[in-house]
Amino acid sequence: MAMTSMLGRFGSLLRGISRLRPRLARRTILEASILGMVLVIAVVFRVIKIRWGTILDEYDPLFQYRVTEYVVRNGYSAWFSWHDTMSWYPMGRDIFRTSFPGVPFAAATAYHVLNALGFTVSVYDVCLFFPVFMGVITCGLMYFLGKEIGGSTVGLFAAFFMAISQPFIGRTSLGFYDTENTGIFCMTALSLFFLRSIDKEKPLQWTAFYSVLSGLFLGYAFASWGAARFPAGLLTLFMVASLVLKLYNRRYLISYGLTIGVGYTIAAIVPTLGMNFVTSVESMTAFLILFFVAVYEVASRVMDERRVLLLMVSIFVLLVVAVFGLESLGLIKPIGIKFWRVINPSEALKNVLYSSVAEHKRSTWTNFFGEFGLILILGMFGTFYALRNLESKRLYGALFFATAMYFAASMTRLSLILSIPAAIMPAYGLNELMRPFVRASSQWEDSRRARRRRAAFGVGKELAIVFTLFIFVAMLPSVWGSIEAANVPGQLTCSSIFAYLGGSFPQDWPQALQWMRDNLPEDAIVVSWWDYGYWIETLANRTTLADGATLNRTQIGNIGKILMLNQTGSLPILRKYNATHIVVFNAVNPSNPEQAIGHGDNVKWSWMVQIGDMELSDYIDENGNPTDKYDKSTLYRLMTRNPDTAFKLAFASQYNFVLVYKVDYSAVQT
């Protein structure tokens, strides 16, 4: 009898599953179809630049391409001893000590794998499409991260918001081959696997597995991008917040300990980081919080709550004092100046070289809304709902959004980091806002039921439709803004001049770089403002005094002096460097030479003066007009094609934007 009853229950269960299976299958197919469409949108938004040509663009991507070529040609181990003599002449540059291996190693591996599988591709092809690939798979990961925080609907919205994110598109579009490609991917993967590791529903062995995975991605982020300090700090903040808000449970110690342990072990073997980074203030803080949590775990087992609280407050104060004490004694390294400026934005104004970089500027509300639009508002709603319905995963999302907002406000470039929580939290907020409308929009044949439904939720089907349409219309500016931002040629493609001239974008920089590659002697030493160093080294294959790494402020200052002093002052410095040629970039309207239309030396010269430790007031009067000293400067005379006797014009591009001069020391009596 008992057996018959058991079989009957089992049969009922099977029938229930069989009825449920088609519904689950339809839902899975629908979700997969929507996610597929989102990924197609992500691809389209990132390859739209192909209409302007297949060009590696901006500045840093050319450096990453050059390093990738070197790794493919000489092997991975060669990177760890590469002293580059073509940059920062005459000192050169230790590439392995001043750059990250993550991006070039990943692309070099992709190149070898593709060719091993029979696909004939060049290193250039791989580097060109690598950012698109990384951007799309990051959008795919975002679906799973959103699903982890709020379910599949949140996951789909999050993937869509990531696919159309202007900051993220800008750094993962065709040809933008740089560290952010892998950096944002790693941050997303790290967050996903860390949140899975703290899920109390999973067995401990899965906690350990996901913790190791999150640690590997943290380590790869360290090996790829300097901003990897952010997710490490976020994990530390999450642990403290979970203790304060009483959300902590025992497996957090395992998750955090393994993630930090694996991540920092990898960081220790990355040459540009090494033990100096591991013993820095931010790293030691992460380790001390691990110790703090371990003490709490032990104390909470043997003490009552009041004594535990007193003990933990005392230990926390001692740890803070210890960090500052060890730093003052020189036993641990202070926070890097660049990263301290992000925490304390007022410090940025004290460094002229730092301030001269446009993407280091502080953000404004105009920047935020221009890049994110309604998504930012939805993110605030999402954070509110997450804090109202607080649990560990939503706490992580809320902390991610709040801290990323702060750092993005400190530096325009860091809006890229904000793109991750600005996909998750808006998705969660939109899901919560639409929940009553979605319920109310369901069809009921019984009008009495419909009335009860309306009374229960306060909304009806008509209002639900209106709200849905409102959200759709309000999102259009963000989508359209992303399309416009994606459909713009890069700096090298249009020679940094975003205006049509003669029916097409000017090709002055590509022309000049090709001419230098074909015509300058192989031992030529080219002087230019540091912005163009990567272009000249990679595409012209000639030695420069400085590149985009800004490793030596003194040398960049000397370049500023070469350009902003007159010939008498410039020549001794040029002789010091054995310089053979000078390149200047004068981006003006050919029809109106007084109108600057790009990002040329004609608008950068004030930074040359300041970084060269010269007085800006000597070059521009109180009314904002250039002085006689500016008119006699080497840069001005070269830009206006009225050079002094030591400089001979060797090449002029189509619109005279880029001019190459040969330095003729013999023309001047010494």
C-alpha positions as CSV (number, residue, x, y, z in Angstrom):
1,M,0.0,0.0,0.0
2,A,2.8,2.4,0.9
3,M,4.6,1.4,-2.3
4,T,1.5,2.2,-4.3
5,S,1.1,5.6,-2.6
6,M,4.8,6.4,-3.3
7,L,4.5,5.4,-6.9
8,G,1.4,7.5,-7.3
9,R,3.2,10.6,-5.9
10,F,6.1,10.0,-8.1
11,G,3.8,9.7,-11.1
12,S,2.1,13.0,-10.2
13,L,5.6,14.6,-9.9
14,L,6.6,13.4,-13.3
15,R,3.3,14.6,-14.8
16,G,3.9,18.0,-13.2
17,I,7.4,18.2,-14.6
18,S,6.2,17.1,-18.1
19,R,3.7,20.0,-18.0
20,L,6.3,22.4,-16.8
21,R,9.0,21.4,-19.3
22,P,7.4,23.0,-22.4
23,R,6.9,26.2,-20.4
24,L,10.5,26.2,-19.2
25,A,11.8,25.4,-22.7
26,R,9.8,28.3,-24.2
27,R,11.1,30.7,-21.6
28,T,14.7,29.5,-22.1
29,I,14.4,29.9,-25.9
30,L,12.9,33.3,-25.5
31,E,15.7,34.5,-23.1
32,A,18.4,33.0,-25.4
33,S,16.8,34.8,-28.4
34,I,16.7,38.1,-26.6
35,L,20.3,37.7,-25.4
36,G,21.3,36.8,-28.9
37,M,19.7,40.0,-30.3
38,V,21.5,42.0,-27.6
39,L,24.8,40.5,-28.6
40,V,24.1,41.3,-32.2
41,I,23.5,45.0,-31.2
42,A,26.8,44.9,-29.2
43,V,28.6,43.7,-32.4
44,V,27.0,46.3,-34.7
45,F,27.7,49.2,-32.3
46,R,31.3,48.2,-32.2
47,V,32.1,47.5,-35.8
48,I,30.2,50.5,-37.2
49,K,33.6,52.3,-37.4
50,I,34.6,50.0,-40.2
51,R,33.0,52.5,-42.6
52,W,36.0,54.8,-41.8
53,G,38.6,52.1,-42.6
54,T,40.3,49.2,-40.7
55,I,42.7,51.3,-38.7
56,L,44.1,50.9,-35.2
57,D,43.2,54.2,-33.7
58,E,43.9,56.7,-30.9
59,Y,47.4,56.5,-29.2
60,D,47.8,53.6,-26.8
61,P,46.4,50.9,-29.1
62,L,49.4,51.5,-31.4
63,F,51.7,50.7,-28.5
64,Q,49.8,47.6,-27.6
65,Y,50.0,46.4,-31.2
66,R,53.7,47.0,-31.3
67,V,54.2,44.9,-28.1
68,T,51.9,42.2,-29.5
69,E,53.9,42.0,-32.7
70,Y,57.1,41.7,-30.6
71,V,55.6,38.9,-28.5
72,V,54.4,36.9,-31.5
73,R,57.8,37.3,-33.2
74,N,60.1,36.7,-30.2
75,G,58.0,34.6,-27.8
76,Y,56.3,35.4,-24.5
77,S,59.5,35.1,-22.5
78,A,61.2,37.8,-24.5
79,W,58.8,40.3,-23.2
80,F,60.2,39.9,-19.7
81,S,63.6,41.3,-20.8
82,W,62.7,43.8,-23.5
83,H,64.5,47.1,-23.4
84,D,63.1,49.2,-26.1
85,T,65.6,51.7,-27.6
86,M,63.2,53.4,-30.0
87,S,61.3,55.3,-27.2
88,W,62.6,57.8,-24.7
89,Y,65.9,58.3,-26.4
90,P,68.6,58.0,-25.2
91,M,67.6,56.1,-22.1
92,G,65.2,53.8,-23.7
93,R,62.3,52.0,-21.9
94,D,62.1,48.7,-20.1
95,I,58.7,47.6,-21.6
96,F,58.3,44.8,-19.0
97,R,58.6,47.2,-16.1
98,T,56.4,50.0,-17.6
99,S,53.5,48.1,-19.2
100,F,51.1,45.3,-18.6
101,P,51.3,41.9,-20.3
102,G,47.6,41.1,-20.2
103,V,46.4,42.5,-23.5
104,P,49.3,41.6,-25.8
105,F,49.6,38.1,-24.3
106,A,45.9,37.5,-24.8
107,A,46.0,38.7,-28.4
108,A,49.2,36.8,-29.2
109,T,47.5,33.6,-27.9
110,A,44.4,34.3,-30.0
111,Y,46.7,34.8,-33.0
112,H,48.5,31.4,-32.5
113,V,45.2,29.6,-31.8
114,L,43.4,31.0,-34.9
115,N,46.3,30.1,-37.2
116,A,46.6,26.7,-35.6
117,L,43.0,26.1,-36.5
118,G,43.6,27.0,-40.1
119,F,42.5,30.6,-40.1
120,T,45.1,32.8,-41.9
121,V,45.0,36.0,-39.9
122,S,47.7,38.7,-39.3
123,V,48.6,40.1,-35.9
124,Y,47.1,43.4,-37.1
125,D,43.8,41.7,-37.8
126,V,43.6,40.1,-34.4
127,C,44.4,43.4,-32.7
128,L,41.9,45.2,-34.8
129,F,38.9,42.9,-33.8
130,F,40.1,41.9,-30.3
131,P,38.3,44.8,-28.6
132,V,35.0,43.9,-30.4
133,F,35.3,40.3,-29.2
134,M,36.1,41.3,-25.6
135,G,33.2,43.8,-25.6
136,V,30.7,41.3,-26.8
137,I,31.6,38.5,-24.4
138,T,31.6,41.1,-21.6
139,C,28.0,41.9,-22.5
140,G,27.3,38.1,-22.4
141,L,28.8,37.9,-18.9
142,M,26.8,40.9,-17.8
143,Y,23.6,38.8,-18.4
144,F,24.8,36.2,-15.9
145,L,25.9,38.9,-13.4
146,G,22.6,40.7,-13.6
147,K,20.8,37.4,-13.3
148,E,22.8,36.7,-10.2
149,I,21.6,39.9,-8.6
150,G,18.0,40.1,-9.7
151,G,17.0,37.2,-12.0
152,S,16.9,36.7,-15.7
153,T,15.0,39.8,-16.6
154,V,17.6,41.9,-14.8
155,G,20.3,40.0,-16.6
156,L,18.8,40.8,-20.0
157,F,18.3,44.5,-19.2
158,A,21.9,44.6,-17.9
159,A,23.3,43.0,-21.0
160,F,21.4,45.5,-23.1
161,F,22.6,48.5,-21.1
162,M,26.2,47.3,-21.3
163,A,25.8,46.8,-25.1
164,I,24.8,50.4,-25.6
165,S,27.0,52.0,-22.9
166,Q,28.8,54.9,-24.6
167,P,32.0,54.7,-22.4
168,F,32.2,51.0,-22.9
169,I,31.6,51.2,-26.7
170,G,34.3,53.8,-26.9
171,R,36.9,51.4,-25.4
172,T,35.8,48.2,-27.1
173,S,35.1,49.5,-30.7
174,L,36.9,48.3,-33.8
175,G,40.6,49.3,-33.5
176,F,40.6,50.5,-29.9
177,Y,43.0,47.8,-28.8
178,D,44.0,48.8,-25.2
179,T,44.1,47.6,-21.6
180,E,40.5,48.4,-20.9
181,N,39.4,45.6,-23.3
182,T,40.4,42.9,-20.8
183,G,40.2,45.1,-17.7
184,I,36.4,45.5,-17.8
185,F,35.9,41.9,-18.8
186,C,37.9,40.8,-15.8
187,M,36.0,43.1,-13.4
188,T,32.7,41.7,-14.7
189,A,33.8,38.1,-14.4
190,L,35.4,38.7,-11.0
191,S,32.1,40.1,-9.7
192,L,30.1,37.2,-11.2
193,F,32.2,34.5,-9.7
194,F,32.6,36.2,-6.3
195,L,28.9,36.6,-5.9
196,R,28.4,33.0,-6.8
197,S,31.0,32.0,-4.2
198,I,29.1,33.7,-1.4
199,D,25.8,32.1,-2.3
200,K,24.9,30.1,0.9
201,E,22.8,27.7,-1.1
202,K,25.9,26.3,-2.8
203,P,28.1,23.5,-1.3
204,L,31.4,24.6,0.2
205,Q,33.4,23.0,-2.6
206,W,31.6,25.2,-5.1
207,T,32.4,28.2,-2.9
208,A,36.1,27.3,-3.1
209,F,35.9,26.8,-6.9
210,Y,34.2,30.1,-7.6
211,S,36.5,31.9,-5.2
212,V,39.5,30.6,-7.1
213,L,38.0,31.7,-10.4
214,S,37.3,35.2,-9.1
215,G,40.9,35.3,-7.8
216,L,42.2,34.3,-11.2
217,F,40.2,37.1,-12.9
218,L,41.4,39.6,-10.2
219,G,45.0,38.5,-11.0
220,Y,44.4,38.9,-14.7
221,A,42.9,42.3,-14.1
222,F,46.1,43.2,-12.2
223,A,48.1,41.9,-15.2
224,S,46.1,44.0,-17.6
225,W,45.1,47.4,-16.2
226,G,46.2,49.8,-13.4
227,A,42.6,50.4,-12.5
228,A,42.4,46.8,-11.2
229,R,43.0,48.4,-7.8
230,F,39.3,49.4,-7.9
231,P,37.7,45.9,-7.7
232,A,40.2,44.8,-5.0
233,G,39.2,47.8,-3.0
234,L,35.5,47.1,-3.7
235,L,35.8,43.6,-2.3
236,T,37.5,45.0,0.8
237,L,34.7,47.5,1.3
238,F,32.1,44.8,0.8
239,M,33.5,42.7,3.5
240,V,33.5,45.6,6.0
241,A,30.0,46.6,5.0
242,S,28.7,43.0,5.3
243,L,30.0,42.9,8.9
244,V,28.6,46.2,9.9
245,L,25.2,45.4,8.3
246,K,25.2,41.9,9.8
247,L,25.0,40.2,6.4
248,Y,28.3,38.3,7.0
249,N,28.4,34.5,7.1
250,R,31.3,32.1,7.4
251,R,31.8,31.3,3.8
252,Y,32.6,35.0,3.1
253,L,36.0,34.4,4.8
254,I,36.7,31.6,2.4
255,S,35.5,33.6,-0.7
256,Y,37.4,36.7,0.2
257,G,40.5,34.9,1.4
258,L,40.9,32.8,-1.8
259,T,40.1,35.7,-4.1
260,I,42.5,38.1,-2.5
261,G,45.2,35.3,-2.1
262,V,45.1,34.2,-5.7
263,G,44.8,37.7,-7.2
264,Y,47.7,39.2,-5.3
265,T,49.9,36.2,-5.9
266,I,49.5,36.8,-9.6
267,A,50.1,40.6,-9.1
268,A,53.4,39.8,-7.3
269,I,54.8,38.2,-10.5
270,V,53.7,41.0,-12.8
271,P,57.0,43.0,-13.3
272,T,55.3,46.4,-13.4
273,L,53.6,45.7,-10.0
274,G,55.7,43.1,-8.1
275,M,56.3,43.2,-4.4
276,N,56.2,47.0,-4.2
277,F,52.5,46.8,-5.1
278,V,51.8,43.9,-2.8
279,T,53.3,45.9,0.1
280,S,51.5,49.1,-0.8
281,V,48.9,50.7,1.5
282,E,45.9,49.6,-0.6
283,S,47.2,46.0,-0.7
284,M,48.1,45.8,2.9
285,T,44.6,47.1,3.8
286,A,43.1,44.2,1.9
287,F,45.3,41.7,3.8
288,L,44.5,43.4,7.2
289,I,40.8,43.2,6.5
290,L,41.2,39.5,5.9
291,F,42.9,39.2,9.3
292,F,40.2,41.3,10.8
293,V,37.4,39.0,9.5
294,A,39.3,35.9,10.6
295,V,39.5,37.3,14.2
296,Y,35.8,38.1,14.1
297,E,35.1,34.6,12.9
298,V,37.0,33.1,15.9
299,A,35.7,35.7,18.5
300,S,32.1,35.3,17.5
301,R,32.3,31.6,18.5
302,V,33.7,32.1,22.0
303,M,32.4,35.6,23.1
304,D,29.0,37.2,23.5
305,E,28.0,39.9,21.0
306,R,28.9,42.9,23.2
307,R,32.4,41.7,23.8
308,V,32.9,40.8,20.2
309,L,31.8,44.4,19.2
310,L,34.2,45.9,21.7
311,L,37.1,43.7,20.5
312,M,36.5,44.4,16.8
313,V,36.3,48.1,17.2
314,S,39.6,48.1,19.1
315,I,41.3,45.9,16.5
316,F,40.0,48.1,13.7
317,V,41.4,51.2,15.3
318,L,44.7,49.4,15.9
319,L,44.8,48.3,12.2
320,V,44.2,51.9,11.0
321,V,47.0,53.2,13.2
322,A,49.3,50.3,12.1
323,V,48.7,51.1,8.4
324,F,49.6,54.8,8.8
325,G,52.5,53.9,11.2
326,L,54.0,51.4,8.8
327,E,53.7,53.9,5.9
328,S,55.4,56.7,7.9
329,L,58.2,54.3,8.7
330,G,58.6,53.4,5.1
331,L,57.8,49.7,5.7
332,I,54.9,49.8,3.3
333,K,54.5,51.8,0.1
334,P,52.1,54.8,0.0
335,I,49.2,54.9,-2.4
336,G,50.5,55.9,-5.9
337,I,50.2,59.6,-6.6
338,K,47.9,59.0,-9.6
339,F,45.6,56.8,-7.6
340,W,45.6,59.2,-4.6
341,R,44.4,61.9,-7.0
342,V,41.4,59.9,-7.9
343,I,40.5,59.5,-4.2
344,N,41.3,63.1,-3.6
345,P,40.5,65.0,-6.8
346,S,41.8,68.3,-5.6
347,E,45.4,66.9,-5.8
348,A,45.1,66.6,-9.6
349,L,45.4,70.4,-10.0
350,K,48.9,70.4,-8.6
351,N,50.5,68.4,-11.4
352,V,50.6,70.1,-14.7
353,L,51.5,67.0,-16.8
354,Y,48.6,65.1,-15.2
355,S,46.2,67.9,-15.8
356,S,47.2,68.3,-19.5
357,V,45.6,64.9,-20.3
358,A,41.9,65.5,-21.2
359,E,40.6,62.3,-19.8
360,H,42.1,63.1,-16.4
361,K,39.7,66.0,-16.0
362,R,36.9,65.9,-13.4
363,S,33.5,64.9,-14.7
364,T,30.4,67.1,-14.6
365,W,26.7,66.2,-14.4
366,T,26.7,67.1,-18.1
367,N,29.2,64.4,-18.8
368,F,27.2,61.9,-16.8
369,F,23.9,62.6,-18.4
370,G,25.5,62.9,-21.9
371,E,27.0,59.4,-21.5
372,F,24.4,57.6,-19.5
373,G,21.1,59.6,-19.8
374,L,18.1,57.9,-18.2
375,I,20.2,54.9,-17.3
376,L,21.9,56.9,-14.5
377,I,18.5,57.8,-13.0
378,L,17.4,54.1,-13.2
379,G,20.7,53.2,-11.5
380,M,19.8,55.5,-8.6
381,F,16.3,53.8,-8.3
382,G,18.0,50.4,-8.5
383,T,20.4,51.3,-5.7
384,F,17.5,52.6,-3.6
385,Y,15.5,49.3,-4.1
386,A,18.7,47.3,-3.4
387,L,19.2,49.0,-0.1
388,R,15.5,48.7,0.8
389,N,15.5,45.0,0.1
390,L,19.0,44.5,1.3
391,E,20.9,41.2,0.9
392,S,24.5,40.4,0.2
393,K,24.5,40.4,-3.6
394,R,22.4,43.6,-3.9
395,L,24.7,45.2,-1.3
396,Y,27.6,44.5,-3.6
397,G,25.8,46.1,-6.5
398,A,24.9,49.2,-4.5
399,L,28.4,49.6,-3.3
400,F,29.7,49.1,-6.8
401,F,27.4,51.8,-8.2
402,A,28.1,54.3,-5.4
403,T,31.9,54.0,-5.4
404,A,32.1,54.0,-9.2
405,M,30.0,57.1,-9.4
406,Y,32.4,58.8,-7.0
407,F,35.5,57.8,-9.0
408,A,33.9,58.6,-12.3
409,A,33.3,62.1,-11.0
410,S,36.9,62.4,-10.0
411,M,38.2,61.4,-13.4
412,T,36.4,61.4,-16.8
413,R,38.2,58.3,-17.9
414,L,36.8,56.2,-15.0
415,S,33.3,56.5,-16.4
416,L,34.3,53.3,-18.0
417,I,34.4,51.5,-14.6
418,L,30.9,53.0,-13.9
419,S,29.6,51.3,-17.1
420,I,29.5,48.0,-15.2
421,P,27.3,49.0,-12.2
422,A,25.5,51.4,-14.6
423,A,24.3,48.3,-16.4
424,I,23.4,46.2,-13.3
425,M,21.7,48.7,-11.0
426,P,19.6,50.4,-13.7
427,A,18.5,46.9,-14.8
428,Y,17.5,46.1,-11.3
429,G,15.8,49.4,-10.8
430,L,13.8,49.1,-14.0
431,N,12.8,45.6,-13.2
432,E,11.5,46.8,-9.8
433,L,9.7,49.8,-11.3
434,M,8.0,47.7,-13.9
435,R,7.0,44.8,-11.7
436,P,3.5,46.1,-10.7
437,F,2.9,47.3,-14.3
438,V,3.9,43.9,-15.7
439,R,1.5,42.1,-13.4
440,A,-1.3,44.5,-14.1
441,S,-0.9,44.2,-17.9
442,S,-1.8,40.5,-17.8
443,Q,-5.1,39.7,-19.5
444,W,-8.1,38.5,-17.5
445,E,-11.3,37.4,-19.1
446,D,-13.3,37.9,-15.9
447,S,-13.8,41.7,-15.4
448,R,-14.3,41.2,-11.7
449,R,-10.8,39.7,-11.4
450,A,-9.4,42.7,-13.4
451,R,-11.0,45.1,-11.0
452,R,-9.6,43.2,-8.0
453,R,-6.2,43.2,-9.8
454,R,-6.3,46.9,-10.3
455,A,-7.3,47.5,-6.7
456,A,-4.5,45.3,-5.4
457,F,-1.7,46.9,-7.4
458,G,-3.0,50.3,-7.9
459,V,-2.4,50.2,-11.7
460,G,-4.3,48.9,-14.7
461,K,-3.4,47.6,-18.1
462,E,-3.7,51.0,-19.7
463,L,-1.3,52.6,-17.2
464,A,1.1,49.7,-17.6
465,I,1.1,50.3,-21.4
466,V,1.7,54.0,-20.9
467,F,4.5,53.5,-18.5
468,T,6.2,50.9,-20.8
469,L,5.9,53.3,-23.8
470,F,7.4,56.1,-21.6
471,I,10.4,54.0,-20.7
472,F,10.9,53.1,-24.3
473,V,10.8,56.7,-25.5
474,A,13.0,57.9,-22.7
475,M,15.6,55.4,-23.6
476,L,15.8,56.5,-27.3
477,P,18.2,59.4,-26.6
478,S,20.6,57.1,-24.9
479,V,20.5,54.6,-27.7
480,W,20.8,57.3,-30.4
481,G,23.6,59.0,-28.5
482,S,25.5,55.6,-28.4
483,I,25.0,55.2,-32.2
484,E,26.3,58.7,-32.8
485,A,29.3,58.2,-30.5
486,A,30.1,54.9,-32.2
487,N,29.8,56.3,-35.7
488,V,32.7,58.7,-35.3
489,P,36.2,58.2,-36.8
490,G,39.1,57.9,-34.4
491,Q,41.9,60.4,-34.0
492,L,44.4,58.8,-36.4
493,T,41.7,58.0,-39.0
494,C,40.8,61.7,-39.4
495,S,44.1,63.2,-38.2
496,S,42.3,64.4,-35.0
497,I,40.2,66.7,-37.1
498,F,36.5,65.9,-36.8
499,A,35.3,67.9,-39.7
500,Y,34.9,67.2,-43.4
501,L,37.5,68.9,-45.6
502,G,37.3,68.5,-49.4
503,G,34.6,65.9,-49.1
504,S,36.5,63.5,-46.9
505,F,38.3,63.3,-43.6
506,P,41.9,64.5,-43.9
507,Q,44.6,61.8,-44.1
508,D,47.5,64.1,-43.0
509,W,48.8,62.0,-40.2
510,P,48.7,58.7,-42.0
511,Q,50.5,60.4,-44.9
512,A,53.1,61.9,-42.7
513,L,53.8,58.7,-40.9
514,Q,54.1,56.7,-44.1
515,W,56.5,59.4,-45.5
516,M,58.7,59.2,-42.4
517,R,58.8,55.4,-42.6
518,D,59.8,55.5,-46.3
519,N,62.2,58.5,-46.3
520,L,63.8,59.2,-42.9
521,P,67.1,57.5,-42.2
522,E,66.7,54.4,-39.9
523,D,68.8,56.2,-37.3
524,A,66.7,59.3,-37.3
525,I,65.7,60.8,-34.0
526,V,62.4,62.5,-34.2
527,V,61.2,65.3,-31.8
528,S,57.5,65.8,-31.4
529,W,55.1,66.5,-28.5
530,W,54.7,63.4,-26.4
531,D,51.2,62.7,-27.6
532,Y,52.4,61.4,-31.0
533,G,55.2,59.2,-29.8
534,Y,53.4,55.9,-30.2
535,W,52.3,56.8,-33.7
536,I,55.8,57.6,-34.8
537,E,57.4,54.6,-33.1
538,T,54.9,52.1,-34.4
539,L,53.8,53.4,-37.8
540,A,56.9,55.4,-38.9
541,N,59.3,53.0,-37.1
542,R,61.5,55.8,-36.0
543,T,63.0,56.7,-32.6
544,T,61.3,59.4,-30.4
545,L,62.2,61.3,-27.3
546,A,58.9,60.5,-25.5
547,D,55.7,58.5,-26.0
548,G,52.3,58.3,-24.4
549,A,53.5,56.6,-21.2
550,T,54.7,60.0,-19.8
551,L,57.5,58.2,-17.8
552,N,59.8,61.1,-17.5
553,R,58.4,64.6,-16.8
554,T,61.9,66.2,-17.1
555,Q,62.3,64.9,-20.7
556,I,58.8,66.0,-21.7
557,G,59.6,69.4,-20.2
558,N,62.7,69.6,-22.3
559,I,60.6,68.9,-25.4
560,G,58.3,71.7,-24.3
561,K,61.4,74.0,-24.1
562,I,62.6,72.9,-27.6
563,L,59.2,73.9,-29.1
564,M,58.5,77.0,-27.1
565,L,61.9,78.7,-26.9
566,N,63.3,80.5,-29.9
567,Q,66.0,78.9,-32.1
568,T,68.8,80.1,-29.9
569,G,67.3,78.3,-26.9
570,S,66.1,75.2,-28.8
571,L,69.3,74.2,-30.6
572,P,71.4,73.4,-27.6
573,I,68.7,71.0,-26.3
574,L,68.3,69.5,-29.7
575,R,72.1,68.9,-29.9
576,K,71.9,67.2,-26.5
577,Y,69.6,64.6,-27.9
578,N,71.2,64.4,-31.4
579,A,67.8,65.1,-32.8
580,T,67.5,65.0,-36.6
581,H,63.9,66.0,-37.2
582,I,61.0,67.8,-35.7
583,V,57.3,67.1,-36.3
584,V,54.6,69.7,-35.6
585,F,50.9,69.4,-35.9
586,N,49.0,72.6,-36.8
587,A,45.2,71.8,-36.9
588,V,43.5,74.8,-38.3
589,N,40.9,75.6,-40.9
590,P,42.6,76.0,-44.2
591,S,40.1,78.7,-45.2
592,N,40.6,80.5,-41.9
593,P,44.1,79.8,-40.4
594,E,43.1,81.6,-37.2
595,Q,40.4,79.0,-36.4
596,A,41.6,75.9,-34.6
597,I,39.5,72.9,-35.6
598,G,41.3,69.9,-33.9
599,H,43.7,68.9,-31.2
600,G,47.0,70.1,-32.6
601,D,50.0,71.8,-31.1
602,N,48.4,75.1,-31.8
603,V,46.0,74.4,-28.9
604,K,48.5,72.4,-26.7
605,W,51.3,74.9,-26.6
606,S,50.2,76.3,-23.2
607,W,50.8,72.9,-21.6
608,M,54.3,72.8,-23.3
609,V,55.1,76.1,-21.5
610,Q,53.9,74.9,-18.1
611,I,55.4,71.5,-18.2
612,G,58.7,73.0,-19.4
613,D,58.6,75.2,-16.2
614,M,58.3,78.4,-18.1
615,E,56.1,81.4,-17.3
616,L,52.8,81.3,-19.2
617,S,52.4,85.0,-18.8
618,D,55.5,85.5,-21.0
619,Y,53.6,83.9,-23.9
620,I,50.1,85.3,-23.4
621,D,49.1,88.7,-22.1
622,E,46.3,89.6,-19.7
623,N,43.8,89.9,-22.6
624,G,44.5,86.4,-23.8
625,N,46.6,87.4,-26.8
626,P,49.9,85.8,-27.8
627,T,53.0,87.9,-27.0
628,D,56.1,88.5,-29.1
629,K,57.8,85.7,-27.3
630,Y,55.2,83.2,-28.6
631,D,55.6,84.6,-32.1
632,K,59.3,84.0,-32.0
633,S,59.0,80.5,-30.5
634,T,60.3,77.5,-32.6
635,L,56.8,75.9,-32.6
636,Y,55.0,79.0,-33.9
637,R,57.5,79.6,-36.7
638,L,57.5,75.9,-37.7
639,M,53.6,75.8,-37.7
640,T,53.4,78.9,-39.9
641,R,56.1,77.5,-42.3
642,N,58.4,80.5,-41.4
643,P,61.2,78.6,-39.8
644,D,64.5,79.9,-38.6
645,T,67.7,79.0,-40.4
646,A,68.4,75.7,-38.6
647,F,65.1,74.1,-39.7
648,K,64.4,72.9,-43.3
649,L,61.0,71.8,-44.3
650,A,61.2,68.1,-45.4
651,F,57.5,67.2,-45.8
652,A,54.1,68.9,-45.7
653,S,50.9,66.8,-45.6
654,Q,48.0,67.4,-47.9
655,Y,46.4,70.2,-45.8
656,N,49.7,71.3,-44.2
657,F,48.4,70.0,-40.8
658,V,51.5,67.8,-40.2
659,L,54.9,69.3,-41.1
660,V,58.2,67.5,-40.8
661,Y,61.4,69.6,-40.5
662,K,65.0,68.5,-40.7
663,V,67.4,70.0,-38.2
664,D,70.4,71.5,-40.0
665,Y,73.0,72.4,-37.3
666,S,75.5,73.4,-39.9
667,A,73.3,76.3,-41.0
668,V,73.9,78.1,-37.7
669,Q,77.3,79.5,-36.6
670,T,78.4,78.2,-33.2
